[in-house]
Structures are given as structure tokens and as C-alpha cells.
Amino acid sequence: GQPQQQPEGVIRKEDVRSQKSTEETLSMENCFRPGDIVLCRILALGDTRKFLCTTGETELGVLQALSSVSGSPMNPISWNEMQCPLTLTKESRKCAKPSSAATASSTILMSANT
């Protein structure tokens, strides 16, 4: 059979958080980094067959991330920070707050590329 193609999605700056007032100062690098596993909600199918997604709810955001210092899996310590258990280095992320609502059929797991 055909190899399974992983779904691809795009999270626009305005769809990262629910507060629109933070849009101007929001840095995507402080929310997601390449390799992060992100739980997001599908908004629509975009132009290039990629899903338009949002992390604008508290239960949506980064689920897994690797430390840029040690390469080890980090643990969320707040809604916007993760920490490496080995080096205690803290890194900014838009962390997911897991809940049963996040398991709805309109959510998708993505690996962050840029």
C-alpha cells in the first residue's frame, strides 16, 4: 500500500493564544521550537493541503520538548516554561494543560518544524 503521509499544519501568530492583545509582542520562538510535539485544534484546511491550527486554548500547546542544552525531554513547570531535569535549564514554550477536552476529534498532534 501507499506510505502514510503525516498531516501537516500551520499555527499562525494570531492563533497561538486566546488573548489577541499579546499578538504584537508574541515571539513564535518562545512558543514552539523544531522537534516539539504540539497538541492543537484544527481550524480549517489551508491553501497548500496543510491544516490551519490553533493553540489558543489552555489545554492546547507543547506536550513534549527536548532541551536545547542537553537534548533531554523537558517537563512543563508553568503555562509558558519547561525545564530540563538534568541541567535545570528553563526554556520558553506555550505549554499544554492536559484535560479531557483536548481529546476531541478536531485536535491533532504535530511536530514543530519552524
N, C-alpha and C positions, 0 to 999 in steps of 0.2 A: 504494500500500500504506500500511499503518499506520506512523507515525513510530516509530523505535526508541526505547524508553524506557531510559535508563541505569539500571543496577542501583544500588540504594541500600543502604547498610549502616550498622550501628551498632557502634562499638567501646566496650564498657563499660570502666570504670576497671580492673576486675579482670582484663581481657583484654589490657591494654597490654603488660605484661611478664610473664615467667615467674615471677619472684620475687614471691610473694604478700606478703612482709613489707613491701614498699615501697608497698602499696596506700594506706595511711592518709596518707602524705606525698606521694603522686603528684599532680601538677598536670597536668590534661589540656592546659592552655595551653602547658606546657613540652614536650609530646609532639607535638601537631598544631595547626595553625592553619588558618583558612579558606583554601582555594585550594591547600593541599598535595596532592600526589599520593601516595597511600599504598598500599603493597602489603600485603595482609592475607589471612589464611586464613579461609574460611567455616566457621563452627561449626554454624550451623543457620539455618532460615528463621524470622524473628521474627513477632510478632503482626500487624504492620501491613505485611506483604509486604516488609519490609526484612530483609536478611541480618544475622545476628549474626556478628561477625567478631573475629579476634584478631590482634595483632601480637606475641604472646608468644614468638616465636622470633627468633633473631638475624638471620636473613635477611629478616625482615618489618619494615616501618616506612615512614617517609617516603623516597620516591625523589627527588621534586622539590619544591622550596620556593622561594618568592620572598622576598627580603629585605624586611622591614617598613620599612627606611630608604630603600633605593634602588629597590626593585621588580625588581632583577636576580636571575637564578637563582643560588642558592647551591650550594656544594659541601660534602659531608659531610667533617668533619675528625675525628670520633670517633663512637662509637655514640649519643651524646646531644647533639651540637652540629653546626651547619652554619655556614659563613662566607661572607659576601659577598665576591667577588673585587675589587670596586670600592672599597668602604668599609672592608673588613676587619672589619666588624661581625660578631660571633658571636651566634647565636640558638639556643636550646634546641629540640631535636626528638628524637624516638625514631627514629633513622636506621636504614634497612635496610642489612644487609650482604649484597649480592647473592651468590647462589650458584645452582647448577643446581637445587637442591631447591625453590627458590621458583617454579619454572615449572610445578609440578604443577597438575592440573586444578582443585583445590579452592582456588586463590588467585584474588583479584580485585583490580583496581586501582580505587581510589575517590578522588574529590576531596573533601577535608575541607570540611565546611560550618560546623561549630561545635565 
